[in-house]
Amino acid sequence: MDEFVISSGHAKMVRGASGYIDEVDEARKVVPKVAEYLKELDCKVHTFNDDASKTQRDNINTIVKYHDSKSRDLDVSVHFNAGTKEIGGTEVLYCTDGNKALATKVSKAISEALGIKDRGAKKRTDLGFLKGTAKPAILIEVCFVDTKSNTEAYKKNFDECCKAIAETLSGKKLKEAVKPVETKNVVLHKVQVGAFSDEKNAVKLAEELKKKGYLTSIVKG
């Protein structure tokens, strides 16, 4: 898949779950970060946060309307869960059986990135977002906001979580970041192999050393 619409769950004035973290606030952090990584993977992404709705019905209708206004391969809604303080975990909801495989993969990827329980893919035919969008859709429940171990894992591994979502949705791998070479407190030892009054002789020796794989430079003085 190469084109996505990703929205945060609920709305600014229609709040979701709250606990150690807030569902609406955190979903609005996950969405742009996942979109950033998808763009790095050469995918086209549309993102949406509902700042206008005042009722749950208006919220669902507003989100679905935005999704259906865009060209895309997949609709994604980002949520956070609540209700099982002792266990927690991540799960991904789907409505039609054709989306079960992707939901399973995304749930597994997030659980591994966060190091929390994989609750897996769960079929839901009663959710307005999943049954309302015209394209295939999944609803991600990243973790449980009222499970302390979940929220700590999420905060610690936020970036890895977003990378896992982007890579699984796109089926592509992000490039590994190149770590800078540590040069602090490194002492360099230079070796001089000759000094010539005739520049031609210096150039000749430098060329011979280059052929053997040595880094050379000519310094006058």
Protein Blocks (a to p, Z undefined) as FASTA:
>chain_A
ZZdcdddehjfklccdddjbcfklmmmmmmmmmmmmmmmnopacdddddfkbcbfklmmm
mmmmmmmmpgcfbdcdddddehifmngpaddddfbfklmmmmmmmmmmmmmmnopacebj
addfkbfklmmpmbdcddddfbafklmklmmmmmmmmmmmmmmmmmmmnopacddddddd
dfehiacddddfbdcfblklmmmmmmmmmmnopacdddeZZ
